[in-house]
């Protein structure tokens, strides 16, 4: 990417983020108190984080899906969550399994 195009892109992105934030603040309070809006506001961050995790786990950078050490780490984290392990233990299990698979050449 051309270095001269980076700063205008950064400034444009910052202005866009500010305008989105301003738009959110200008929504009337009555709209935000509706049960459906409250439920969506609670679930949307979880859905976005899950989608980001899935994409980062199976995408190799070319757009082709791949199963590698990251998928094994995610599976280990899922098992730890199903066993109701504390969050720190979930992260440690995912890291350990990912590192182990990579050390074994996977």
Residue pairs with C-beta under 8 A, 6 or more apart in sequence:
31 37
32 38
32 41
53 74
56 70
57 70
57 71
57 74
58 65
58 66
58 67
58 70
58 71
59 65
59 66
60 66
60 68
68 101
68 106
69 97
69 98
69 99
69 101
69 102
69 106
70 98
72 97
72 98
72 101
72 106
73 94
73 95
73 97
73 98
73 101
74 94
75 97
76 93
76 94
76 96
76 97
76 98
77 90
77 91
77 93
77 94
79 93
80 89
80 90
80 93
80 94
81 90
85 93
